[in-house]
């Protein structure tokens, strides 16, 4: 047996050699922040934002189901999906001052920033909400900062679950600058330090891979100084930037899968959450067209979930039924096996699958996500939430 004095010497040497790395890893990879992640982000142009919008989207989603039977989901999901559309039709609302809004004169955009702030302050607010401002590229950066400042001033603080979406990011310096902007606004408006956070839209090639061959997206996370809440894939800007023909631009194009795989590896363990993008095939028109769009949307939502992207974008009220139906089916299909594997792990029972602690945590996370979005009742998850 080695004497304790010898081991103590080795331990002290290891602490000296690895102490800096330990601190760096703990800071860089704090793990998932815990709590709820929305299953989608709904983008609404700022000039269409008004009090009562959430209920209108829920009503429109149910009207689409009534107008185009049969339901685009299994009968056993009917009550759960309809309840969601009544109770909480939108989980995460993004008021859009960028592509969906366009270029307006300053007076008009100022007025819309005031109006949207009032609509949120005086009306119903979803669990998560935010603004998509214009990019920090030279032509639009002043407008981006002004819109955010006007909105926060007239709102009188930070709405619950608030986040800013920063689009068209193409350089690490833009993310570092956004972090500075957030700090300045917190000081000027007397907001809680560190409370103003943002997410980056990954929709340009340089945001994924830099000219130096390095994965830019990993550097974006570090440059944000702890303010980065998420990375959102931008389907169509990214695809167009790579020269992919419009008819082939899709969430499931190989180029999209590559970009999202790089995002996923870069964000793993950092606490920065991921969101897939959108499909621009909307469920509108005659019943045949609506059913075709529903089938596509449901398949893409399921595909994203199976690949570890638990959030996506929705652009139309009639996409809500298939967003929730596909999400609920995913969690309900997987819940029995997840519960059984988790119980076997906790009880240290031998079985056909030998799970590691990391997988056990993943099983718990899977069930918790199912509860958070309404796919599972707490009693069905067997978790202490």
SULPEHU-V888035 format. One line per field, one symbol per residue. psi: psi as a letter, one per 20 degrees, with the letter a starting at -180 (. if undefined). A space follows every 10 residues. Layout:
psi: ???
//
This chain:
psi: pqqhhghhgg ghgghghigh gghgghhhmi rpiraqpqir ppppqhijpr pjgghggggh ghhhhhhmrr qkrqhiighg ghgghggmhp hopooojdgi gaprrhhghg hhhgghghhg hiapprhqqa qorrrjqghi hhhggggggg ghghhkbpqp kpqpporkpj qhhhghhhhg gggghgghjl qppihorrqp pnjqgiigpr hjiqohhhhg ghhikjiohr pppoghgggh hjjpqhiipq hjqhhghggh ggggghipii iprqprbrpj oqmrbrhggg hghggggggh ggggghjjoj qaqqiqhiig ghghghgggg hhhigghggg hgghghjlpq aipoqrhhhg hhgghghghh ghijhqqhhi hlqo.
//
